Amino acid sequence: MPINTSESDVGVTGAAKFVTSTVGNTVGGLAKTLGGVTGAAGRGIGDTITGATGSLGKPLGDGLNNAATGVESGTKRVAQGVEDAGQWRGGAKRF
């Protein structure tokens, strides 16, 4: 947790921010990792299908690639939201 001398970050509020920040960063980091692994695995399988079947399997391989990339991207956005909430930062971010 960053050092902050604000009056609102002492006592119970400061302790709550520390706990939620730690939990938020941990959950967010794990979600980003899981999303990255899922995305990479999906793209790998998609590339394998395309490579093994040629043009016949290309639509399926490309579709799997796109779905895996979408899952990875969505997971990163959710993870960032969890981290932001854990640090008591509000507001929607536009991507």
Protein Blocks (a to p, Z undefined) as FASTA:
>chain_A
ZZdfbfklgcjllmmmmmmmmmmmmmmmmmmmmmmmmmmmmmmmmmmmmmmnommlmmmm
mmmmmmmmmmmmmmmmmmmmmmmmmnopgcjddZZ
